[in-house]
């Protein structure tokens, strides 16, 4: 009897889950300038083509970090501004889908947000590598209000990171 009711209610539950706000437990901060040189930037092509690829030296586990990005992750593009101190944020997007290549690499298909509005300099929070995962709780502790305003300004319809931060 209970399983019959469960089966009857399952479609509604699945719809509700699909429509509920996503809660980010982490944010991916990713470099977009191979070699750390701004003239080598690849973010403009990524945004133009709606994707993100790994364009860096795979040492120190960076390729593994990149390949552990999952659908739904929030990716924030960053460039180190002052070594060991700050980074400049250049845009953000959500991973919509992932294609795995025959060589084991991934192409991230992205929904990039409107990112040409303004850049923001924020604390580095240990994001000195090409691909960095930062727990939302750490962002709440270490990021200034300007970071949360930047997220909101970049994409006001996707407030999941902000909602998560405000409920911690």
Beta strands, then each sheet from edge to edge (+ up, - down):
strand 1: 26-31
strand 2: 51-52
strand 3: 74-82
strand 4: 86-100
strand 5: 106-112
strand 6: 120-123
strand 7: 131-135
sheet 1: 2+ 5- 4+ 3- 1- 7+
sheet 2: 2+ 5- 4+ 6-
end
